[in-house]
Amino acid sequence: MPLERRKSVMVNHEKVKEAVRLLLEGIGEDADREGLKETPDRIARMYEEIFGGSEENAAKHLSKVFSVDNNEMVLEKDIVFYSTCEHHLMPFYGKAHVAYIPDGKVVGLSKLARTVEVYAKRLQIQEQMTGQIADAVMEYLAPQGVMVMLEAEHMCMTMRGVKKPGSKTVSVASRGVFKEDAALQNQFFRMLGQ
């Protein structure tokens, strides 16, 4: 099934404001006190920004390509991202590394970062996001292969629960020639260490 065939999600400003007001009351706060009076509106506006990827299609960013004669690995590393975990609605953030082997065409480097942003601005889990980025590059850029690695700190692990600040979760997705070529995978990891 193509990647972008999902129901479009649009932030309903009034429903978010109502929900935040109920949440504030639910935790024992006075939603009408000075410091909280405008909080429901602020959070609704923030959600429009941080969940904006739900309405965006990665194809938009990966469609502007340039012809190339060689098919050497391209790696964009240390792409900073911020996302929100669907289990606790808490942030996770870190760096994405995206590599691909062109098949006669490359995409502008900023477009890889924009593709990461599309998927980061959705409620989800890191493992899913890693695969979504890899699948989008494969589908819309059609390279010989792609490898994606995300390293992230999850606030649900550092601020609550087990409370282990500084711990990182690493997830990897490989597609095409990266899937079965250990030498390419090793080259990817060596390039990350430079």
N, C-alpha and C positions, 0 to 999 in steps of 0.2 A: 504494500500500500504506500503510495507517495507520502512523503513527509508532512506536507502542509495541508493535508485533508482533515484538519481538526476543526472543531467548532470554534468560531471566533469568540474570543472572550473580551469583553469591554467592561471597564470599571464603571459601575453604577454609583456615581458620586453620592447620591442621597441615601442609598442603602448602606454604603460604607459608613457614612456619618451616623446613621441610626445604630448600626452595629457597634461602632466605637463608643457611642454614648451608653449603650447597654452594657458593654464590657466595663467601662469606667464605673458604672453603678454596681455591676456584679462584683468588682473587687473592693467595693466599699468606699469609693470616691464620690465626691460631689461634682458632677459633670458641669455644674453651673459656676463653680468657683473660678476666680480670675485666671489662674494658670492653666485651667483645663477648658475654659469656655470655647476656645477656638480650636482645640485639639482634634475634634472629629473632622473638621474641614481640612486641617493641615494633613491629617493622615489620608484622607480621601485623595487630596492632590498628590501626596507622596506615592500612593499606590498607582495612580495613573502613570507616574514616571517609572517606578521600579518594576511594574508588571506590563510595561509597554510592548514587550516581545511577543505577547500572546496574540497580538494583531498583526505582527510583522512576518514576512516571508523571507527566508534566507536566500531564495532564488534572486531576489532583488539585488543582493550584494555580490553574488557569485556569477552573475550573468555578464559582467564587463570583463572580457578576457583579451589577452594579447598572444599572438603566435610566437612560438619559440622553436629553435632548431634542436636544442638539446633537451634531454629528459632527465636531468639531474635533480636530486632531492631539493625541495624548497622547504625551509623550516622557519616559521614565525614563532618565537618563543617568548615567554614571560609576558603574555597578554593578561593583564590584571582584569579580574571580573568580580562582580558581586551578584549573588543570587539569593533566593529564599527557599528554604526547605519546606516541602509540602507537609511534612509530618508534625512540625511544631511551629510553623510560620516564623522561624528564626533565620537570620542570615547565615550563609556560608560564603566564603570569599577566598580568593587565592589567585593562582596563575594557570593559564592554559598554554599548551604548546601544541602547535598544529603543523604537521609535515605532510607533504604529498609529492608523488612522482608524476610530473606532468605527462600528458599524452599529446604533445604538440601545442598546448596552450597553458598560459599561467593567468592568474588573477592578481589584481593589485593587492599589495600586502595589507593595506588598511581594510580590505574586504574580508580577510580572514578574521581580523579583530571584530569587525562588525557582525560577522556570523556568530562568533562567540557571544557577543552581546544579545543577539536575537534570542538565543536559548537561555542565557543567564537571566533574562527578564521575564521568567515564567516560574510559577510554583512547580517545583519538582525535586528530584534527588540528583546528586552529583553523577552517579553511575549512568543514569538516563541521559543527562545533559552531555556526557562524554560521547555516548553513542549517537546522539542526535547531531552533534557537530560533525562527526565522522561521516554519518549517512548523508548529510546535506552536501558536504564537499564532494562525496562520491557521486551523488545524484545530479548536482547542478554544474559541477566543474568537469566531471567525467575523467579524472586522472587514472593512472595505472593503479594507484593505491594511495591510501591515506592512513596516518597514525596520529592519534590525539591523546594527550595526557593532561589530566587536570590534577592539581595539588591544591587542597583547600582546607581551611580551618572552619569548623562548624560550631556556631555559637550554642547549639543544643548540647554539645559535648563539653564546651568550655565554661559556660555560664550556669548550666543546670545539670542535673543528672550526675554523671561521673566526675564532672568538674576537672577536666584535664587541659588547661590552657596550653597552647603551643603545639598540641598534637595535630597532625595533618593526615588527611585521607587522600590517597593517590588512586586514580582510576585511569585505565588505559583502554582505548578501542583501536583496533586495526582492521583495515579493509583492503581488498585487492591484493597486490603483490606484497604488502607488509604482513599480511595474515600468515603467509607460509615461508617467508624469506628471513631467516634468523640474522643474516648479515645486514639486511636493511634495518631491522629492528635495532641491532647493535649500533649501527651508524647513527640512528636517531638518538639513542641514549648517549652516545659519545658526544654528539653535537650539543646536547643539552648541558653537558658538563663543561663545555668551553666557556 
